[in-house]
Amino acid sequence: MAFGKRIAAASRKACHSVRARVSRQRSTAATTTHAQPIESSAAVDENVVVGTVFAAESLTEAVQETASASSSSIETAVAESTTVAESREKTACAADVLDILKALTRDVAEIKAWVGSREAALEIREKVIAARETEVEEREGVIRAHWRDVDLAVSAFPACEADIEEREAALKDHEIKVEEREATLEWRKTKVEVHKAALKEPDTGIAMVEDIDRAIDSAESQQGAFNIGIALAKARRNASLIVIARAESCEEIAIADTSIGTETLVDIICATVDIKTHMRILSSDIDIAIKWLEALFEAIARAKSCKETPFAEPAVGADVIREIYDAIARAESSQEALDSSVGIAEEADAAVQRAIASTIN
């Protein structure tokens, strides 16, 4: 009786310890599955399964040992028992032990089913881990490709640095050229101011006007070229003033404003054309004077060959001859004045050409 109770108590205790261990392993596996990564949870599940299988095997062995011990104890107790009451107690004890064994068998079956489900879950997780490993390998390949790109960029960096240094050197040279051009521009601006100041000086303008006035007086004093000399001298005076002023300031104006400098060059060229036109007019006047002289000589020849010549009357003939000689003298004087005007015009044209050349240079 007491022996059977001890067996039953030992069996219940073993069953409760196995159940508690299994429940702890299940809770640990569930917590680990939600809290840890796939790799670590797989390791925990494997440990849990191994532990559970080991516990189930230990429980099976304990149950078998308990069953064998209980059977032998029951047989021994039944053999030794003499009374019906003891037999009934032993029989009831044996029934309890059999119930416990059946419960333990059911628990072992449940544990084996749970272990099978965990093994299937482990297989699924192993497949997931294999896929993750493949993905990791692909990412490692991408990372290696990126590192190759980085190595190429690092190897190309010295060439980029050399290119940057060359560009910096070129930029410094350009800055030096810009500074030189700015200095030249400042010097030219100073020169323009000096020229402006010189043009504003009254003595220079007065001396120029006095020279031109003396040229006008000299032209006015020439016999037979009064009107032509004054006109040419005045034209020369105005043209000289314009040409001198524009020739002195043309370079600076052209630097300050290209369009103004171009207009100034156009004006100088127009002045040159005007002077050449005057020269053509003078040449035409010279041709007219020559034709006039030729007409005078023809008139003299006709007068000499005429039968009713004025030489029959000395006074009239002398007057006619004096008039002819006076006309010849006036024509020669006009020719000299025209020649002088042509020279003046040629000098003005040369001055304009020099101004144009200096402006262009």
Secondary structure, 3 states (H helix, E strand, C coil): CHHHHHHHHHHHHHHHHHHHHHHHHHHHHHHHHHHCCHHHHHHHHHHHHHHHHHHHHHHHHHHHHHHHHHHHHHHHHHHHCCCHHHHHHHHHHHHHHHHHHHHHHHHHHHHHHHHHHHHHHHHHHHHHHHHHHHHHHHHHHHHHHHHHHHHHHHHHHHHHHHHHHHHHHHHHHHHHHHHHHHHHHHHHHHHHHHHHHHHHCHHHHHHHHHHHHHHHHHHHCCCCCHHHHHHHHHHHHHHHHHHHHHHHHHHHHHHHCHHHHHHHHHHHHHHHHHHHHHHHHHHHHHHHHHHHHHHHHHHHHHHHHCCCCHHHCHHHHHHHHHHHHHHHHHHHHHHHHHHHHHHHHHHHHHHHHHHHHHHHC
